Structure formats: structure tokens, C-alpha cells
């Protein structure tokens, strides 16, 4: 599946993450992450985002994430919500 529009989910509050998804015109999945814990958990954040996108079978998507220390389940749910909003 491909998304058709820009959508967001989450907040910039402590222990949350703001996810914005956009159609990727250059094809494939592109992830941009800004995080206060990037050095410690950057790879895990990226893996959680990528895993959720793969589970939802989404193609040609750009994900921008602004993390404030969100846990794994929060990251996954925010990605899912943003993608569902972009598919409507």
C-alpha cells in the first residue's frame, strides 16, 4: 500500500514521539529521526519504525520522527496511527 497524504501522530511531550508520514516520491522507505536519546537508542527507534511499516505493508513512505524518550510500544502505535490517518 501507499499513502496519499501527510499525517501526524503523537506529541513533543516527555516520553512521547511525534511521527509525521509523507509520500516518498523517490520510492522506498526513508526514516529521519531526531531524538534526545539518539546515541543510546537510535538503532532501536529506527528498527521499531521500520518493523511497524513492514507489518502494515507500506511502500514509498518518508517518516520524520521527533523523539522525546518514547518507549517501543509508543513508537509503534504512533507510526500505526499516522499511517492509518494518511491512508484515509
N, CA, C and O atoms as CSV, one atom per row, in Angstrom:
chain,resi,resn,atom,element,x,y,z
A,1,UNK,N,N,0.839,-1.180,0.000
A,1,UNK,CA,C,0.000,0.000,0.000
A,1,UNK,C,C,0.882,1.242,0.000
A,1,UNK,O,O,2.036,1.216,0.428
A,2,UNK,N,N,0.304,2.315,-0.489
A,2,UNK,CA,C,0.996,3.593,-0.498
A,2,UNK,C,C,0.106,4.637,0.158
A,2,UNK,O,O,-1.115,4.616,0.000
A,3,UNK,N,N,0.727,5.549,0.894
A,3,UNK,CA,C,-0.045,6.630,1.499
A,3,UNK,C,C,-0.215,7.744,0.477
A,3,UNK,O,O,0.585,7.884,-0.449
A,4,UNK,N,N,-1.273,8.537,0.660
A,4,UNK,CA,C,-1.601,9.587,-0.298
A,4,UNK,C,C,-1.392,10.992,0.229
A,4,UNK,O,O,-1.315,11.943,-0.549
A,5,UNK,N,N,-1.300,11.135,1.551
A,5,UNK,CA,C,-1.212,12.477,2.114
A,5,UNK,C,C,-0.328,12.475,3.351
A,5,UNK,O,O,0.077,11.422,3.843
A,6,UNK,N,N,-0.040,13.663,3.839
A,6,UNK,CA,C,0.761,13.840,5.049
A,6,UNK,C,C,-0.142,13.636,6.260
A,6,UNK,O,O,-1.293,14.074,6.271
A,7,UNK,N,N,0.394,12.965,7.281
A,7,UNK,CA,C,-0.355,12.776,8.523
A,7,UNK,C,C,0.615,12.749,9.695
A,7,UNK,O,O,1.795,12.438,9.538
A,8,UNK,N,N,0.090,13.083,10.883
A,8,UNK,CA,C,0.904,13.118,12.101
A,8,UNK,C,C,0.214,12.343,13.213
A,8,UNK,O,O,-1.000,12.141,13.209
A,9,UNK,N,N,1.043,11.915,14.168
A,9,UNK,CA,C,0.523,11.308,15.394
A,9,UNK,C,C,1.549,11.542,16.488
A,9,UNK,O,O,2.754,11.525,16.234
A,10,UNK,N,N,1.071,11.759,17.707
A,10,UNK,CA,C,1.966,11.940,18.839
A,10,UNK,C,C,2.124,13.394,19.233
A,10,UNK,O,O,1.479,14.287,18.683
A,11,UNK,N,N,3.017,13.611,20.218
A,11,UNK,CA,C,3.277,14.954,20.735
A,11,UNK,C,C,4.773,15.116,20.981
A,11,UNK,O,O,5.554,14.180,20.805
A,12,UNK,N,N,5.149,16.309,21.388
A,12,UNK,CA,C,6.539,16.574,21.763
A,12,UNK,C,C,6.703,16.604,23.281
A,12,UNK,O,O,7.672,17.159,23.799
A,13,UNK,N,N,5.755,16.007,23.982
A,13,UNK,CA,C,5.845,15.895,25.436
A,13,UNK,C,C,6.916,14.878,25.819
A,13,UNK,O,O,7.316,14.049,25.001
A,14,UNK,N,N,7.366,14.946,27.044
A,14,UNK,CA,C,8.344,13.989,27.552
A,14,UNK,C,C,7.789,12.570,27.452
A,14,UNK,O,O,6.604,12.346,27.699
A,15,UNK,N,N,8.641,11.617,27.089
A,15,UNK,CA,C,8.287,10.202,26.946
A,15,UNK,C,C,7.302,9.926,25.810
A,15,UNK,O,O,6.583,8.928,25.843
A,16,UNK,N,N,7.266,10.796,24.816
A,16,UNK,CA,C,6.406,10.589,23.650
A,16,UNK,C,C,7.240,10.808,22.392
A,16,UNK,O,O,8.424,11.134,22.466
A,17,UNK,N,N,6.615,10.626,21.254
A,17,UNK,CA,C,7.277,10.815,19.965
A,17,UNK,C,C,6.264,11.417,19.003
A,17,UNK,O,O,5.095,11.031,19.002
A,18,UNK,N,N,6.710,12.357,18.188
A,18,UNK,CA,C,5.878,12.932,17.140
A,18,UNK,C,C,6.301,12.292,15.827
A,18,UNK,O,O,7.451,12.414,15.405
A,19,UNK,N,N,5.371,11.620,15.197
A,19,UNK,CA,C,5.624,10.942,13.921
A,19,UNK,C,C,4.876,11.682,12.819
A,19,UNK,O,O,3.680,11.947,12.940
A,20,UNK,N,N,5.582,12.012,11.750
A,20,UNK,CA,C,4.956,12.585,10.563
A,20,UNK,C,C,5.294,11.675,9.391
A,20,UNK,O,O,6.459,11.346,9.169
A,21,UNK,N,N,4.284,11.274,8.648
A,21,UNK,CA,C,4.492,10.424,7.472
A,21,UNK,C,C,4.087,11.197,6.226
A,21,UNK,O,O,3.105,11.939,6.220
A,22,UNK,N,N,4.877,11.001,5.164
A,22,UNK,CA,C,4.649,11.673,3.891
A,22,UNK,C,C,4.856,10.674,2.768
A,22,UNK,O,O,5.614,9.717,2.926
A,23,UNK,N,N,4.196,10.879,1.638
A,23,UNK,CA,C,4.514,10.041,0.481
A,23,UNK,C,C,5.965,10.291,0.057
A,23,UNK,O,O,6.419,11.435,0.046
A,24,UNK,N,N,6.686,9.231,-0.289
A,24,UNK,CA,C,8.081,9.357,-0.725
A,24,UNK,C,C,8.121,9.281,-2.246
A,24,UNK,O,O,7.946,8.213,-2.833
A,25,UNK,N,N,8.352,10.415,-2.865
A,25,UNK,CA,C,8.360,10.492,-4.331
A,25,UNK,C,C,9.543,9.756,-4.947
A,25,UNK,O,O,9.484,9.345,-6.105
A,26,UNK,N,N,10.628,9.587,-4.171
A,26,UNK,CA,C,11.817,8.917,-4.714
A,26,UNK,C,C,11.786,7.411,-4.456
A,26,UNK,O,O,12.778,6.722,-4.692
A,27,UNK,N,N,10.666,6.902,-3.978
A,27,UNK,CA,C,10.414,5.469,-3.771
A,27,UNK,C,C,11.209,4.899,-2.593
A,27,UNK,O,O,12.275,5.402,-2.236
A,28,UNK,N,N,10.670,3.857,-2.013
A,28,UNK,CA,C,11.291,3.198,-0.879
A,28,UNK,C,C,10.863,3.821,0.441
A,28,UNK,O,O,9.990,4.688,0.490
A,29,UNK,N,N,11.501,3.357,1.509
A,29,UNK,CA,C,11.220,3.841,2.855
A,29,UNK,C,C,12.395,4.690,3.315
A,29,UNK,O,O,13.545,4.254,3.265
A,30,UNK,N,N,12.099,5.901,3.761
A,30,UNK,CA,C,13.135,6.795,4.280
A,30,UNK,C,C,12.718,7.229,5.678
A,30,UNK,O,O,11.581,7.647,5.896
A,31,UNK,N,N,13.651,7.125,6.624
A,31,UNK,CA,C,13.356,7.474,8.010
A,31,UNK,C,C,14.346,8.530,8.483
A,31,UNK,O,O,15.558,8.363,8.349
A,32,UNK,N,N,13.814,9.628,9.041
A,32,UNK,CA,C,14.628,10.676,9.651
A,32,UNK,C,C,14.254,10.742,11.127
A,32,UNK,O,O,13.079,10.861,11.472
A,33,UNK,N,N,15.263,10.663,11.996
A,33,UNK,CA,C,14.997,10.641,13.436
A,33,UNK,C,C,15.777,11.745,14.130
A,33,UNK,O,O,16.975,11.914,13.903
A,34,UNK,N,N,15.082,12.495,14.980
A,34,UNK,CA,C,15.703,13.415,15.926
A,34,UNK,C,C,15.317,12.891,17.302
A,34,UNK,O,O,14.136,12.681,17.577
A,35,UNK,N,N,16.307,12.679,18.172
A,35,UNK,CA,C,15.989,12.106,19.475
A,35,UNK,C,C,16.948,12.598,20.542
A,35,UNK,O,O,18.130,12.824,20.282
A,36,UNK,N,N,16.417,12.761,21.752
A,36,UNK,CA,C,17.268,13.129,22.880
A,36,UNK,C,C,18.097,11.937,23.345
A,36,UNK,O,O,19.048,12.105,24.109
A,37,UNK,N,N,17.750,10.749,22.896
A,37,UNK,CA,C,18.488,9.533,23.273
A,37,UNK,C,C,19.044,8.828,22.032
A,37,UNK,O,O,19.177,7.605,22.016
A,38,UNK,N,N,19.365,9.600,21.000
A,38,UNK,CA,C,19.815,9.030,19.726
A,38,UNK,C,C,21.048,8.147,19.888
A,38,UNK,O,O,21.113,7.069,19.297
A,39,UNK,N,N,22.016,8.581,20.670
A,39,UNK,CA,C,23.245,7.794,20.836
A,39,UNK,C,C,22.976,6.437,21.472
A,39,UNK,O,O,23.574,5.437,21.075
A,40,UNK,N,N,22.088,6.395,22.449
A,40,UNK,CA,C,21.811,5.140,23.136
A,40,UNK,C,C,20.812,4.259,22.386
A,40,UNK,O,O,20.989,3.042,22.326
A,41,UNK,N,N,19.775,4.853,21.820
A,41,UNK,CA,C,18.649,4.062,21.319
A,41,UNK,C,C,18.258,4.338,19.870
A,41,UNK,O,O,17.197,3.893,19.432
A,42,UNK,N,N,19.076,5.049,19.126
A,42,UNK,CA,C,18.741,5.399,17.744
A,42,UNK,C,C,18.431,4.202,16.868
A,42,UNK,O,O,17.470,4.223,16.098
A,43,UNK,N,N,19.243,3.154,16.981
A,43,UNK,CA,C,19.027,1.959,16.150
A,43,UNK,C,C,17.724,1.250,16.513
A,43,UNK,O,O,17.020,0.749,15.636
A,44,UNK,N,N,17.406,1.210,17.807
A,44,UNK,CA,C,16.164,0.565,18.237
A,44,UNK,C,C,14.939,1.362,17.792
A,44,UNK,O,O,13.917,0.782,17.424
A,45,UNK,N,N,15.044,2.692,17.825
A,45,UNK,CA,C,13.937,3.535,17.368
A,45,UNK,C,C,13.687,3.287,15.881
A,45,UNK,O,O,12.549,3.092,15.455
A,46,UNK,N,N,14.760,3.297,15.107
A,46,UNK,CA,C,14.637,3.060,13.666
A,46,UNK,C,C,14.069,1.671,13.381
A,46,UNK,O,O,13.236,1.510,12.489
A,47,UNK,N,N,14.517,0.671,14.135
A,47,UNK,CA,C,14.029,-0.698,13.937
A,47,UNK,C,C,12.537,-0.800,14.253
A,47,UNK,O,O,11.802,-1.480,13.536
A,48,UNK,N,N,12.083,-0.138,15.312
A,48,UNK,CA,C,10.664,-0.176,15.675
A,48,UNK,C,C,9.808,0.472,14.589
A,48,UNK,O,O,8.747,-0.043,14.237
A,49,UNK,N,N,10.276,1.605,14.058
A,49,UNK,CA,C,9.545,2.287,12.989
A,49,UNK,C,C,9.491,1.405,11.745
A,49,UNK,O,O,8.425,1.213,11.161
A,50,UNK,N,N,10.634,0.872,11.344
A,50,UNK,CA,C,10.706,0.046,10.135
A,50,UNK,C,C,9.857,-1.213,10.277
A,50,UNK,O,O,9.168,-1.609,9.338
A,51,UNK,N,N,9.907,-1.840,11.448
A,51,UNK,CA,C,9.125,-3.057,11.679
A,51,UNK,C,C,7.626,-2.784,11.539
A,51,UNK,O,O,6.902,-3.574,10.933
A,52,UNK,N,N,7.167,-1.672,12.098
A,52,UNK,CA,C,5.740,-1.349,12.017
A,52,UNK,C,C,5.326,-1.052,10.576
A,52,UNK,O,O,4.240,-1.447,10.150
A,53,UNK,N,N,6.176,-0.367,9.832
A,53,UNK,CA,C,5.879,-0.076,8.424
A,53,UNK,C,C,5.798,-1.372,7.621
A,53,UNK,O,O,4.913,-1.532,6.781
A,54,UNK,N,N,6.727,-2.297,7.883
A,54,UNK,CA,C,6.709,-3.582,7.178
A,54,UNK,C,C,5.465,-4.391,7.533
A,54,UNK,O,O,4.859,-5.011,6.659
A,55,UNK,N,N,5.079,-4.389,8.816
A,55,UNK,CA,C,3.874,-5.111,9.237
A,55,UNK,C,C,2.633,-4.587,8.529
A,55,UNK,O,O,1.715,-5.346,8.219
A,56,UNK,N,N,2.615,-3.281,8.277
A,56,UNK,CA,C,1.464,-2.663,7.628
A,56,UNK,C,C,1.567,-2.713,6.101
A,56,UNK,O,O,0.654,-2.283,5.396
A,57,UNK,N,N,2.694,-3.247,5.597
A,57,UNK,CA,C,2.926,-3.408,4.152
A,57,UNK,C,C,2.830,-2.083,3.399
A,57,UNK,O,O,2.172,-1.985,2.363
A,58,UNK,N,N,3.500,-1.068,3.943
A,58,UNK,CA,C,3.504,0.259,3.343
A,58,UNK,C,C,4.761,0.433,2.499
A,58,UNK,O,O,5.856,0.052,2.913
A,59,UNK,N,N,4.594,1.009,1.317
A,59,UNK,CA,C,5.709,1.271,0.404
A,59,UNK,C,C,5.806,2.773,0.146
A,59,UNK,O,O,4.837,3.508,0.336
A,60,UNK,N,N,6.973,3.213,-0.283
A,60,UNK,CA,C,7.192,4.598,-0.712
A,60,UNK,C,C,6.701,5.601,0.331
A,60,UNK,O,O,5.781,6.380,0.082
A,61,UNK,N,N,7.331,5.561,1.494
A,61,UNK,CA,C,6.941,6.418,2.607
A,61,UNK,C,C,8.176,7.085,3.201
A,61,UNK,O,O,9.256,6.499,3.269
A,62,UNK,N,N,7.983,8.315,3.623
A,62,UNK,CA,C,9.022,9.042,4.352
A,62,UNK,C,C,8.486,9.263,5.763
A,62,UNK,O,O,7.366,9.744,5.936
A,63,UNK,N,N,9.277,8.913,6.765
A,63,UNK,CA,C,8.871,9.059,8.156
A,63,UNK,C,C,9.822,10.032,8.837
A,63,UNK,O,O,11.039,9.848,8.809
A,64,UNK,N,N,9.256,11.068,9.450
A,64,UNK,CA,C,10.043,12.000,10.253
A,64,UNK,C,C,9.620,11.803,11.703
A,64,UNK,O,O,8.441,11.920,12.035
A,65,UNK,N,N,10.585,11.504,12.557
A,65,UNK,CA,C,10.293,11.225,13.961
A,65,UNK,C,C,11.055,12.194,14.854
A,65,UNK,O,O,12.264,12.369,14.703
A,66,UNK,N,N,10.340,12.823,15.785
A,66,UNK,CA,C,10.950,13.670,16.800
A,66,UNK,C,C,10.662,13.007,18.141
A,66,UNK,O,O,9.548,13.082,18.660
A,67,UNK,N,N,11.676,12.363,18.689
A,67,UNK,CA,C,11.511,11.533,19.881
A,67,UNK,C,C,11.930,12.275,21.139
A,67,UNK,O,O,12.934,12.987,21.158
A,68,UNK,N,N,11.146,12.093,22.177
A,68,UNK,CA,C,11.444,12.657,23.496
A,68,UNK,C,C,11.525,11.551,24.548
A,68,UNK,O,O,11.110,11.735,25.692
A,69,UNK,N,N,12.065,10.402,24.143
A,69,UNK,CA,C,12.258,9.304,25.081
A,69,UNK,C,C,11.114,8.310,25.122
A,69,UNK,O,O,10.864,7.698,26.160
A,70,UNK,N,N,10.415,8.138,24.003
A,70,UNK,CA,C,9.272,7.218,23.949
A,70,UNK,C,C,9.723,5.764,24.032
A,70,UNK,O,O,10.799,5.401,23.555
A,71,UNK,N,N,8.883,4.948,24.643
A,71,UNK,CA,C,9.132,3.512,24.699
A,71,UNK,C,C,8.704,2.861,23.386
A,71,UNK,O,O,7.986,3.457,22.584
A,72,UNK,N,N,9.157,1.635,23.187
A,72,UNK,CA,C,8.941,0.906,21.937
A,72,UNK,C,C,7.467,0.831,21.547
A,72,UNK,O,O,7.121,1.097,20.396
A,73,UNK,N,N,6.601,0.475,22.482
A,73,UNK,CA,C,5.183,0.329,22.147
A,73,UNK,C,C,4.554,1.666,21.760
A,73,UNK,O,O,3.625,1.705,20.954
A,74,UNK,N,N,5.057,2.755,22.328
A,74,UNK,CA,C,4.559,4.080,21.967
A,74,UNK,C,C,4.969,4.429,20.541
A,74,UNK,O,O,4.170,4.953,19.765
A,75,UNK,N,N,6.219,4.135,20.204
A,75,UNK,CA,C,6.724,4.404,18.855
A,75,UNK,C,C,5.884,3.658,17.826
A,75,UNK,O,O,5.448,4.238,16.832
A,76,UNK,N,N,5.661,2.375,18.069
A,76,UNK,CA,C,4.898,1.553,17.125
A,76,UNK,C,C,3.458,2.056,16.970
A,76,UNK,O,O,2.936,2.116,15.857
A,77,UNK,N,N,2.827,2.411,18.071
A,77,UNK,CA,C,1.434,2.862,17.991
A,77,UNK,C,C,1.324,4.213,17.293
A,77,UNK,O,O,0.360,4.457,16.568
A,78,UNK,N,N,2.296,5.090,17.504
A,78,UNK,CA,C,2.280,6.390,16.822
A,78,UNK,C,C,2.480,6.218,15.314
A,78,UNK,O,O,1.831,6.897,14.518
A,79,UNK,N,N,3.375,5.313,14.925
A,79,UNK,CA,C,3.583,5.043,13.497
A,79,UNK,C,C,2.297,4.488,12.893
A,79,UNK,O,O,1.866,4.935,11.831
A,80,UNK,N,N,1.688,3.524,13.559
A,80,UNK,CA,C,0.451,2.924,13.057
A,80,UNK,C,C,-0.646,3.973,12.902
A,80,UNK,O,O,-1.333,4.004,11.881
A,81,UNK,N,N,-0.814,4.821,13.897
A,81,UNK,CA,C,-1.859,5.847,13.840
A,81,UNK,C,C,-1.610,6.833,12.710
A,81,UNK,O,O,-2.534,7.177,11.973
A,82,UNK,N,N,-0.368,7.293,12.565
A,82,UNK,CA,C,-0.041,8.241,11.496
A,82,UNK,C,C,-0.296,7.626,10.121
A,82,UNK,O,O,-0.848,8.283,9.238
A,83,UNK,N,N,0.103,6.375,9.941
A,83,UNK,CA,C,-0.111,5.703,8.654
A,83,UNK,C,C,-1.607,5.537,8.382
A,83,UNK,O,O,-2.063,5.793,7.268
A,84,UNK,N,N,-2.365,5.116,9.381
A,84,UNK,CA,C,-3.812,4.953,9.189
A,84,UNK,C,C,-4.468,6.275,8.806
A,84,UNK,O,O,-5.366,6.301,7.965
A,85,UNK,N,N,-4.027,7.367,9.417
A,85,UNK,CA,C,-4.567,8.684,9.067
A,85,UNK,C,C,-4.202,9.064,7.632
A,85,UNK,O,O,-5.007,9.674,6.927
A,86,UNK,N,N,-3.003,8.709,7.203
A,86,UNK,CA,C,-2.550,9.042,5.843
A,86,UNK,C,C,-3.252,8.204,4.777
A,86,UNK,O,O,-3.302,8.594,3.611
A,87,UNK,N,N,-3.788,7.065,5.173
A,87,UNK,CA,C,-4.478,6.193,4.220
A,87,UNK,C,C,-5.945,6.582,4.019
A,87,UNK,O,O,-6.567,6.143,3.052
A,88,UNK,N,N,-6.499,7.388,4.905
A,88,UNK,CA,C,-7.923,7.768,4.813
A,88,UNK,C,C,-8.167,8.714,3.665
A,88,UNK,O,O,-9.302,9.134,3.441
